[in-house]
Amino acid sequence: MENEKLSVRLKGLRKRRGLSLQKVGDLVGVSKNSVYKWESGQAHPNIKNLSALAKTFEVEPIFLAYGVVERKTPHDKLMKKISLLSDVEAALLIPLVEEMLSRTKNQDVIGE
């Protein structure tokens, strides 16, 4: 999929998810005709719409635009998600993380 055009990547993602042109348009906030034009290569989405498409398909905008896949570790993904939390929400996670780390540390001591 990396050597394909944006239009082909977009259509492939939509088809694999079983979404109609109308549904993608509704999710992105554009008409189904706009989505059709993007998929047929008659037009290209602007930055705002490219970002909305990436969010809709749960991919990075750079993948849609250029076919570049960023390799991310679970830690990278976790940090990105955590950065979206409010301070209050993040504070709620701290005891959970501390408990997980404590269990890991205790298992390491038992296994020695």
Summary of the structure (lengths in Angstrom):
residues: 112
radius of gyration: 19.9
end to end distance: 46.8
largest distance: 63.8
contacts: 253
relative contact order: 0.09
helix: 71%
strand: 0%
